[in-house]
Amino acid sequence: MGAPFTHRMRRAWRHWLSNGGAARRAFPATTLSAIAQAITAGEQTHRGEVRLIVEAAMPSDAIWLDQSNRQRALALFAEHGVWDTEDNCGVLVYINLAERKVDIVADRAITRKIDASTWQKVCSTMTEGFARGDFHASTLAAIEHINELLRQHFPATGARANELPDRPIVL
């Protein structure tokens, strides 16, 4: 059963108040560029494909349907083809700014080797930094942690194509 109406209204209000300006303040062009560079550098050392999506606010229909942060992350994982990599090594980092929540969705080859509690630690790095207003350093620290995990479990085996864009998406 869905959340009570008042909970949904409060949640909707929080999302309506969050906008593109909030995303640009939290993730200015310099931060987005640094994230892209960190993803590019990391992908040279492992077979994973990392995608980062920042969403200022979830769409209204997702809020009214009481879609969880995890459900939204799974939908974006599919929508942006993160699952569609040759080695099944895609990782999506989804940041919901309105709720200050982070979810990581990993493809099936990765979930066989890296458990959910490890991903939760990476998410905590970000949410703890976000609580201090430190979006730049905490996101880069999380990307480095992801790259280290992927290097450990899926080391590079030679040159390969970059299957997903490295530049973060801001919705």
N, CA, C and O of each residue as an XYZ file, in Angstrom:
684
protein
N       0.841     -1.178      0.000
C       0.000      0.000      0.000
C       0.889      1.246      0.000
O       1.953      1.247      0.619
N       0.468      2.279     -0.673
C       1.246      3.512     -0.794
C       1.315      4.287      0.512
O       0.592      4.001      1.466
N       2.180      5.250      0.532
C       2.349      6.096      1.710
C       1.097      6.928      1.934
O       0.366      7.214      0.985
N       0.837      7.324      3.190
C      -0.313      8.184      3.456
C      -0.225      9.470      2.626
O       0.854      9.910      2.228
N      -1.376     10.041      2.387
C      -1.480     11.230      1.545
C      -0.590     12.365      2.047
O       0.083     13.013      1.246
N      -0.573     12.622      3.365
C       0.233     13.738      3.890
C       1.714     13.507      3.651
O       2.452     14.447      3.357
N       2.152     12.263      3.774
C       3.560     11.952      3.486
C       3.876     12.244      2.018
O       4.906     12.839      1.700
N       2.988     11.823      1.142
C       3.197     12.080     -0.285
C       3.203     13.566     -0.592
O       3.971     14.025     -1.437
N       2.354     14.317      0.087
C       2.315     15.766     -0.139
C       3.624     16.421      0.320
O       4.174     17.268     -0.383
N       4.115     16.031      1.486
C       5.392     16.583      1.969
C       6.526     16.219      1.019
O       7.381     17.047      0.703
N       6.520     14.985      0.575
C       7.560     14.535     -0.362
C       7.458     15.300     -1.673
O       8.469     15.752     -2.209
N       6.253     15.447     -2.186
C       6.057     16.192     -3.437
C       6.526     17.632     -3.270
O       7.181     18.172     -4.162
N       6.208     18.250     -2.164
C       6.615     19.629     -1.908
C       8.135     19.753     -1.925
O       8.680     20.677     -2.529
N       8.818     18.820     -1.262
C      10.280     18.825     -1.229
C      10.851     18.735     -2.649
O      11.820     19.421     -2.972
N      10.262     17.906     -3.478
C      10.732     17.758     -4.856
C      10.394     18.981     -5.697
O      11.203     19.401     -6.525
N       9.221     19.554     -5.499
C       8.849     20.737     -6.272
C       9.751     21.920     -5.961
O      10.013     22.758     -6.823
N      10.224     21.980     -4.715
C      11.112     23.073     -4.327
C      12.538     22.889     -4.854
O      13.286     23.856     -4.998
N      12.897     21.656     -5.135
C      14.226     21.378     -5.681
C      14.157     21.579     -7.196
O      13.219     21.122     -7.849
N      15.149     22.260     -7.741
C      15.110     22.544     -9.173
C      16.514     22.486     -9.767
O      17.479     22.129     -9.091
N      16.606     22.840    -11.026
C      17.893     22.829    -11.713
C      18.929     23.712    -11.058
O      20.122     23.411    -11.106
N      18.488     24.806    -10.440
C      19.425     25.687     -9.746
C      20.116     24.965     -8.599
O      21.310     25.151     -8.364
N      19.356     24.141     -7.887
C      19.941     23.363     -6.785
C      20.991     22.392     -7.328
O      22.045     22.205     -6.721
N      20.699     21.787     -8.455
C      21.654     20.849     -9.060
C      22.912     21.577     -9.513
O      24.018     21.070     -9.325
N      22.758     22.761    -10.109
C      23.934     23.525    -10.572
C      24.785     24.023     -9.410
O      26.008     24.103     -9.523
N      24.145     24.356     -8.298
C      24.914     24.781     -7.118
C      25.666     23.604     -6.504
O      26.830     23.743     -6.128
N      25.019     22.462     -6.401
C      25.654     21.283     -5.811
C      26.696     20.676     -6.743
O      27.737     20.194     -6.297
N      26.406     20.706     -8.033
C      27.281     20.098     -9.037
C      27.561     21.092    -10.163
O      27.030     20.951    -11.265
N      28.399     22.101     -9.885
C      28.736     23.076    -10.936
C      29.567     22.402    -12.036
O      30.005     21.261    -11.890
N      29.767     23.115    -13.111
C      30.492     22.575    -14.271
C      31.860     22.018    -13.885
O      32.271     20.985    -14.415
N      32.567     22.676    -12.981
C      33.894     22.191    -12.585
C      33.811     20.842    -11.883
O      34.674     19.986    -12.077
N      32.791     20.652    -11.078
C      32.605     19.369    -10.392
C      32.215     18.283    -11.378
O      32.730     17.167    -11.312
N      31.304     18.604    -12.297
C      30.905     17.622    -13.311
C      32.099     17.202    -14.158
O      32.252     16.026    -14.489
N      32.940     18.162    -14.503
C      34.144     17.864    -15.286
C      35.098     16.978    -14.494
O      35.656     16.028    -15.043
N      35.291     17.274    -13.219
C      36.185     16.462    -12.378
C      35.650     15.037    -12.235
O      36.425     14.081    -12.232
N      34.340     14.894    -12.117
C      33.734     13.562    -12.030
C      33.961     12.797    -13.325
O      34.347     11.629    -13.299
N      33.725     13.451    -14.454
C      33.949     12.804    -15.755
C      35.401     12.357    -15.894
O      35.665     11.253    -16.369
N      36.335     13.196    -15.488
C      37.752     12.840    -15.567
C      38.072     11.654    -14.668
O      38.847     10.779    -15.055
N      37.488     11.612    -13.474
C      37.721     10.496    -12.556
C      37.153      9.197    -13.123
O      37.771      8.139    -13.000
N      35.983      9.278    -13.740
C      35.391      8.086    -14.357
C      36.266      7.619    -15.518
O      36.563      6.430    -15.631
N      36.679      8.543    -16.378
C      37.526      8.200    -17.521
C      38.824      7.552    -17.059
O      39.220      6.512    -17.586
N      39.483      8.151    -16.087
C      40.753      7.613    -15.586
C      40.550      6.227    -14.981
O      41.349      5.320    -15.217
N      39.494      6.064    -14.209
C      39.223      4.763    -13.596
C      38.953      3.682    -14.616
O      39.429      2.555    -14.477
N      38.187      4.023    -15.649
C      37.836      3.025    -16.654
C      39.033      2.563    -17.480
O      38.947      1.571    -18.204
N      40.141      3.279    -17.372
C      41.368      2.823    -18.041
C      42.008      1.675    -17.272
O      42.868      0.973    -17.804
N      41.590      1.481    -16.019
C      42.229      0.493    -15.151
C      41.348     -0.713    -14.840
O      41.789     -1.642    -14.163
N      40.103     -0.709    -15.330
C      39.197     -1.836    -15.079
C      38.239     -1.993    -16.254
O      38.218     -1.170    -17.169
N      37.443     -3.068    -16.214
C      36.507     -3.354    -17.307
C      35.099     -2.807    -17.048
O      34.197     -3.015    -17.860
N      34.910     -2.120    -15.941
C      33.599     -1.580    -15.607
C      33.268     -0.332    -16.409
O      34.147      0.316    -16.976
N      31.985     -0.012    -16.442
C      31.473      1.219    -17.055
C      30.662      1.929    -15.990
O      29.654      1.405    -15.515
N      31.099      3.121    -15.614
C      30.465      3.871    -14.529
C      29.657      5.019    -15.123
O      30.127      5.749    -15.996
N      28.451      5.158    -14.636
C      27.547      6.238    -15.076
C      27.016      6.919    -13.831
O      26.587      6.241    -12.897
N      27.034      8.244    -13.796
C      26.529      9.004    -12.656
C      25.396      9.899    -13.134
O      25.539     10.645    -14.103
N      24.268      9.810    -12.437
C      23.102     10.634    -12.759
C      22.693     11.407    -11.516
O      22.472     10.829    -10.451
N      22.596     12.722    -11.669
C      22.128     13.611    -10.608
C      20.735     14.078    -11.009
O      20.528     14.581    -12.114
N      19.796     13.905    -10.106
C      18.436     14.360    -10.369
C      18.038     15.346     -9.273
O      17.990     14.997     -8.094
N      17.752     16.584     -9.681
C      17.353     17.601     -8.707
C      16.074     17.184     -8.003
O      15.952     17.338     -6.788
N      15.126     16.662     -8.756
C      13.846     16.229     -8.210
C      13.273     15.133     -9.092
O      13.393     15.180    -10.316
N      12.655     14.158     -8.467
C      12.017     13.094     -9.226
C      10.801     13.656     -9.970
O      10.206     14.639     -9.527
N      10.437     13.050    -11.073
C       9.234     13.494    -11.789
C       7.983     13.337    -10.916
O       7.919     12.454    -10.061
N       7.013     14.186    -11.139
C       5.789     14.176    -10.332
C       5.102     12.819    -10.313
O       4.629     12.377     -9.266
N       5.043     12.151    -11.469
C       4.362     10.854    -11.493
C       5.072      9.835    -10.608
O       4.416      9.004     -9.980
N       6.398      9.886    -10.550
C       7.144      8.967     -9.690
C       6.846      9.238     -8.220
O       6.764      8.311     -7.415
N       6.685     10.504     -7.877
C       6.379     10.866     -6.485
C       4.981     10.389     -6.112
O       4.788      9.779     -5.061
N       4.004     10.669     -6.978
C       2.628     10.284     -6.677
C       2.453      8.780     -6.637
O       1.595      8.276     -5.913
N       3.248      8.060     -7.399
C       3.183      6.596     -7.358
C       4.002      6.040     -6.196
O       4.090      4.827     -6.005
N       4.597      6.948     -5.424
C       5.414      6.606     -4.261
C       6.602      5.717     -4.647
O       6.961      4.777     -3.937
N       7.192      6.046     -5.787
C       8.366      5.316     -6.249
C       9.528      5.583     -5.289
O       9.803      6.734     -4.948
N      10.196      4.539     -4.862
C      11.325      4.708     -3.954
C      12.556      5.194     -4.734
O      12.594      5.154     -5.964
N      13.533      5.640     -3.991
C      14.793      6.063     -4.607
C      15.406      4.889     -5.382
O      15.916      5.066     -6.488
N      15.352      3.714     -4.801
C      15.908      2.512     -5.444
C      15.159      2.199     -6.736
O      15.780      1.891     -7.753
N      13.842      2.274     -6.702
C      13.052      2.013     -7.910
C      13.392      3.012     -9.007
O      13.487      2.647    -10.179
N      13.575      4.268     -8.627
C      13.944      5.289     -9.617
C      15.322      4.980    -10.195
O      15.529      5.102    -11.403
N      16.262      4.580     -9.345
C      17.599      4.233     -9.814
C      17.547      3.054    -10.787
O      18.231      3.062    -11.811
N      16.751      2.060    -10.474
C      16.617      0.901    -11.370
C      16.021      1.314    -12.716
O      16.449      0.828    -13.763
N      15.036      2.207    -12.688
C      14.425      2.688    -13.936
C      15.455      3.432    -14.786
O      15.511      3.240    -16.001
N      16.264      4.273    -14.157
C      17.294      5.022    -14.892
C      18.416      4.100    -15.380
O      18.989      4.327    -16.446
N      18.723      3.078    -14.614
C      19.708      2.064    -15.018
C      19.293      1.458    -16.358
O      20.111      1.302    -17.264
N      18.015      1.124    -16.465
C      17.494      0.551    -17.712
C      17.392      1.610    -18.808
O      17.823      1.379    -19.938
N      16.825      2.767    -18.478
C      16.597      3.828    -19.464
C      17.886      4.289    -20.132
O      17.893      4.593    -21.325
N      18.971      4.341    -19.375
C      20.248      4.826    -19.913
C      21.182      3.695    -20.347
O      22.357      3.931    -20.628
N      20.660      2.473    -20.400
C      21.412      1.342    -20.950
C      22.649      0.949    -20.163
O      23.588      0.394    -20.734
N      22.670      1.223    -18.867
C      23.841      0.871    -18.069
C      23.994     -0.649    -17.993
O      25.101     -1.153    -17.804
N      22.909     -1.365    -18.137
C      22.923     -2.830    -18.116
C      23.490     -3.423    -19.401
O      23.842     -4.602    -19.438
N      23.580     -2.622    -20.439
C      23.890     -3.133    -21.780
C      25.375     -2.986    -22.124
O      25.722     -2.369    -23.131
N      26.245     -3.548    -21.293
C      27.679     -3.511    -21.582
C      28.165     -4.926    -21.890
O      27.576     -5.912    -21.446
N      29.224     -5.001    -22.640
C      29.715     -6.301    -23.104
C      30.006     -7.275    -21.975
O      29.671     -8.456    -22.073
N      30.625     -6.797    -20.906
C      30.984     -7.677    -19.786
C      29.963     -7.659    -18.649
O      30.225     -8.204    -17.577
N      28.805     -7.042    -18.872
C      27.791     -6.904    -17.814
C      28.392     -6.270    -16.561
O      28.153     -6.704    -15.434
N      29.186     -5.219    -16.808
C      29.919     -4.542    -15.733
C      29.545     -3.067    -15.617
O      30.408     -2.228    -15.360
N      28.282     -2.748    -15.800
C      27.843     -1.370    -15.660
C      27.489     -1.043    -14.216
O      26.959     -1.883    -13.488
N      27.789      0.190    -13.811
C      27.464      0.676    -12.469
C      26.815      2.045    -12.622
O      27.375      2.941    -13.254
N      25.638      2.197    -12.041
C      24.967      3.490    -12.015
C      25.019      4.048    -10.602
O      24.659      3.370     -9.640
N      25.472      5.287    -10.490
C      25.394      6.031     -9.238
C      24.278      7.050     -9.435
O      24.388      7.952    -10.266
N      23.211      6.899     -8.670
C      22.053      7.786     -8.788
C      21.975      8.674     -7.557
O      21.935      8.187     -6.427
N      21.953      9.989     -7.791
C      21.878     10.970     -6.713
C      20.552     11.711     -6.823
O      20.270     12.356     -7.834
N      19.745     11.613     -5.778
C      18.466     12.302     -5.678
C      18.685     13.488     -4.741
O      18.705     13.322     -3.522
N      18.847     14.679     -5.306
C      19.153     15.858     -4.492
C      18.017     16.283     -3.571
O      18.267     16.723     -2.449
N      16.792     16.161     -4.020
C      15.659     16.594     -3.201
C      15.612     15.835     -1.880
O      15.252     16.395     -0.844
N      15.973     14.575     -1.926
C      15.928     13.749     -0.723
C      17.318     13.482     -0.138
O      17.449     12.840      0.904
N      18.355     13.985     -0.824
C      19.745     13.761     -0.404
C      20.018     12.262     -0.221
O      20.623     11.839      0.764
N      19.557     11.480     -1.193
C      19.759     10.033     -1.167
C      20.599      9.616     -2.362
O      20.581     10.255     -3.414
N      21.328      8.539     -2.176
C      22.170      7.980     -3.230
C      21.883      6.494     -3.307
O      21.745      5.824     -2.283
N      21.797      5.988     -4.508
C      21.668      4.551     -4.743
C      22.660      4.145     -5.811
O      22.919      4.894     -6.753
N      23.205      2.971     -5.660
C      24.094      2.406     -6.672
C      23.457      1.128     -7.186
O      23.078      0.250     -6.410
N      23.344      1.035     -8.507
C      22.829     -0.160     -9.151
C      23.969     -0.731     -9.982
O      24.535     -0.049    -10.836
N      24.294     -1.988     -9.720
C      25.372     -2.654    -10.449
C      24.806     -3.790    -11.284
O      23.843     -4.450    -10.897
N      25.419     -4.001    -12.427
C      25.004     -5.068    -13.330
C      25.304     -6.437    -12.722
O      26.002     -6.542    -11.713
N      24.771     -7.471    -13.342
C      24.807     -8.818    -12.777
C      26.201     -9.391    -12.564
O      26.414    -10.093    -11.575
N      27.147     -9.127    -13.435
C      28.498     -9.659    -13.225
C      29.116     -9.053    -11.970
O      29.844     -9.726    -11.240
N      28.826     -7.797    -11.728
C      29.386     -7.102    -10.562
C      28.715     -7.565     -9.279
O      29.388     -7.754     -8.266
N      27.390     -7.753     -9.306
C      26.690     -8.162     -8.084
C      27.102     -9.560     -7.629
O      26.895     -9.918     -6.469
N      27.676    -10.343     -8.520
C      28.184    -11.665     -8.128
C      29.447    -11.555     -7.273
O      29.787    -12.482     -6.538
N      30.139    -10.419     -7.372
C      31.416    -10.271     -6.672
C      31.424     -9.185     -5.599
O      32.224     -9.250     -4.666
N      30.554     -8.199     -5.716
C      30.540     -7.081     -4.769
C      29.144     -7.014     -4.151
O      28.151     -6.845     -4.858
N      29.080     -7.149     -2.827
C      27.774     -7.228     -2.166
C      27.166     -5.852     -1.880
O      27.824     -4.816     -1.978
N      25.894     -5.890     -1.526
C      25.127     -4.661     -1.304
C      25.685     -3.822     -0.158
O      25.624     -2.594     -0.216
N      26.223     -4.450      0.874
C      26.755     -3.681      2.006
C      27.976     -2.860      1.597
O      28.203     -1.771      2.125
N      28.753     -3.380      0.665
C      29.902     -2.622      0.159
C      29.426     -1.395     -0.598
O      29.982     -0.309     -0.432
N      28.399     -1.557     -1.431
C      27.850     -0.414     -2.159
C      27.238      0.594     -1.197
O      27.309      1.800     -1.432
N      26.633      0.105     -0.111
C      26.029      1.019      0.867
C      27.097      1.890      1.515
O      26.837      3.055      1.817
N      28.278      1.355      1.731
C      29.377      2.152      2.296
C      29.768      3.273      1.336
O      30.052      4.392      1.763
N      29.782      2.971      0.052
C      30.096      4.000     -0.944
C      29.015      5.084     -0.921
O      29.324      6.274     -0.967
N      27.765      4.671     -0.850
C      26.659      5.636     -0.782
C      26.780      6.504      0.466
O      26.527      7.708      0.410
N      27.162      5.911      1.577
C      27.312      6.662      2.831
C      28.400      7.717      2.727
O      28.267      8.802      3.293
N      29.475      7.410      2.010
C      30.529      8.408      1.781
C      29.925      9.667      1.178
O      30.266     10.786      1.561
N      29.030      9.463      0.236
C      28.418     10.595     -0.447
C      27.395     11.303      0.437
O      27.447     12.525      0.579
N      26.481     10.566      1.025
C      25.424     11.215      1.801
C      25.987     11.943      3.023
O      25.478     12.997      3.402
N      27.019     11.397      3.633
C      27.653     12.092      4.761
C      28.311     13.389      4.290
O      28.226     14.412      4.969
N      28.961     13.348      3.138
C      29.548     14.567      2.570
C      28.484     15.567      2.162
O      28.648     16.769      2.373
N      27.394     15.084      1.577
C      26.305     15.969      1.166
C      25.720     16.693      2.377
O      25.366     17.869      2.288
N      25.618     15.993      3.509
C      25.075     16.607      4.718
C      25.940     17.789      5.175
O      25.438     18.721      5.805
N      27.228     17.749      4.860
C      28.148     18.848      5.183
C      28.201     19.878      4.053
O      28.907     20.880      4.161
N      27.460     19.636      2.973
C      27.496     20.544      1.829
C      28.669     20.294      0.908
O      28.952     21.108      0.030
N      29.353     19.181      1.096
C      30.548     18.849      0.311
C      30.194     17.837     -0.784
O      30.402     16.634     -0.627
N      29.668     18.337     -1.870
C      29.267     17.470     -2.974
C      30.476     17.062     -3.812
O      30.567     15.917     -4.256
N      31.394     17.985     -4.028
C      32.552     17.755     -4.898
C      33.446     16.630     -4.358
O      33.588     15.590     -5.001
N      34.037     16.835     -3.198
C      35.011     15.872     -2.671
C      34.371     14.531     -2.332
O      34.972     13.483     -2.569
N      33.160     14.551     -1.781
C      32.540     13.279     -1.402
C      32.166     12.448     -2.629
O      32.265     11.222     -2.600
N      31.743     13.100     -3.694
C      31.424     12.355     -4.919
C      32.693     11.800     -5.547
O      32.713     10.654     -5.996
N      33.755     12.604     -5.582
C      35.018     12.105     -6.141
C      35.584     10.956     -5.303
O      36.150     10.013     -5.855
N      35.439     11.026     -3.975
C      35.898      9.934     -3.116
C      35.108      8.657     -3.407
O      35.673      7.563     -3.430
N      33.811      8.801     -3.625
C      32.987      7.636     -3.944
C      33.363      7.045     -5.301
O      33.436      5.825     -5.449
N      33.599      7.897     -6.280
C      34.007      7.404     -7.608
C      35.336      6.661     -7.500
O      35.513      5.614     -8.123
N      36.265      7.191     -6.717
C      37.546      6.505     -6.538
C      37.356      5.153     -5.859
O      38.012      4.177     -6.223
N      36.463      5.092     -4.879
C      36.179      3.815     -4.214
C      35.584      2.814     -5.210
O      35.962      1.643     -5.220
N      34.660      3.277     -6.038
C      34.067      2.408     -7.070
C      35.154      1.915     -8.023
O      35.214      0.728     -8.345
N      36.009      2.831     -8.469
C      37.089      2.441     -9.377
C      37.996      1.403     -8.726
O      38.427      0.461     -9.391
N      38.292      1.560     -7.444
C      39.151      0.600     -6.741
C      38.486     -0.771     -6.668
O      39.135     -1.791     -6.900
N      37.199     -0.797     -6.347
C      36.474     -2.072     -6.304
C      36.483     -2.750     -7.678
O      36.695     -3.958     -7.778
N      36.253     -1.973     -8.722
C      36.231     -2.540    -10.072
C      37.623     -2.994    -10.513
O      37.758     -4.011    -11.192
N      38.662     -2.239    -10.128
C      40.045     -2.669    -10.427
C      40.345     -4.006     -9.762
O      40.978     -4.881    -10.352
N      39.884     -4.148     -8.534
C      40.140     -5.365     -7.765
C      39.443     -6.575     -8.383
O      40.040     -7.646     -8.493
N      38.205     -6.412     -8.780
C      37.402     -7.551     -9.256
C      37.347     -7.696    -10.774
O      37.105     -8.789    -11.287
N      37.571     -6.595    -11.495
C      37.466     -6.599    -12.957
C      38.611     -5.794    -13.573
O      38.373     -4.785    -14.238
N      39.848     -6.234    -13.356
C      40.986     -5.457    -13.870
C      40.964     -5.362    -15.398
O      40.423     -6.225    -16.090
N      41.565     -4.293    -15.889
C      41.657     -4.098    -17.343
C      42.447     -5.238    -17.950
O      43.394     -5.748    -17.352
N      42.045     -5.628    -19.145
C      42.727     -6.712    -19.852
C      43.222     -6.244    -21.213
O      43.378     -7.046    -22.133
N      43.464     -4.963    -21.337
C      43.899     -4.403    -22.613
C      42.944     -3.321    -23.064
O      41.982     -2.985    -22.375
N      43.228     -2.787    -24.230
C      42.406     -1.694    -24.765
C      40.983     -2.195    -25.037
O      40.770     -3.332    -25.457
N      40.032     -1.316    -24.786
C      38.628     -1.635    -25.077
C      37.871     -0.344    -25.333
O      38.325      0.743    -24.975
N      36.730     -0.479    -25.945
C      35.908      0.690    -26.262
C      35.232      1.220    -25.000
O      34.903      0.457    -24.092
N      35.032      2.527    -24.954
C      34.260      3.143    -23.884
C      32.788      2.997    -24.275
O      32.330      3.639    -25.220
N      32.059      2.167    -23.562
C      30.697      1.824    -23.949
C      29.639      2.829    -23.486
O      28.577      2.931    -24.099
N      29.916      3.562    -22.421
C      28.969      4.553    -21.909
C      29.681      5.889    -21.748
O      30.860      5.919    -21.396
N      28.991      6.982    -21.998
C      29.627      8.295    -21.802
C      30.065      8.469    -20.337
O      29.398      7.994    -19.417
N      31.172      9.143    -20.147
C      31.713      9.363    -18.798
C      31.160     10.623    -18.142
O      31.214     10.755    -16.919
N      30.636     11.538    -18.928
C      30.110     12.793    -18.403
C      28.843     12.524    -17.601
O      27.943     11.846    -18.097
N      28.747     13.036    -16.375
C      27.531     12.854    -15.583
C      26.313     13.455    -16.284
O      26.429     14.403    -17.061
N      25.162     12.890    -15.996
C      23.894     13.398    -16.499
C      23.229     14.156    -15.365
O      23.156     13.654    -14.244
N      22.747     15.351    -15.642
C      21.979     16.119    -14.656
C      20.562     16.248    -15.195
O      20.340     16.868    -16.235
N      19.611     15.663    -14.487
C      18.208     15.694    -14.906
C      17.457     16.792    -14.182
O      16.260     16.971    -14.406
